[in-house]
Amino acid sequence: MKNIEMQVNGDVLTVTVDLSQRHGKSGSGKNEIVASTEGNQSIPGRDVIKIGVNVYTKAE
């Protein structure tokens, strides 16, 4: 994962992303990646629950 932290408290999932970070351009080159799970990932401690997140901005 790039720039994504997950924390589970009881039944609440908290996802943290630092919006100031950049991790290069997307495959198409149209967007700049801020954060990504890089596909679907298991939630910590809940292997049957998955998450897939992409956070991006328009490339300059």
PyMOL commands that set and color helices and strands:
alter all, ss='L'
color gray80, all
select strands_A, chain A and resi 4-9+12-17+31-36+41-43+46-51+54-58
alter strands_A, ss='S'
color yellow, strands_A
deselect
rebuild
show_as cartoon
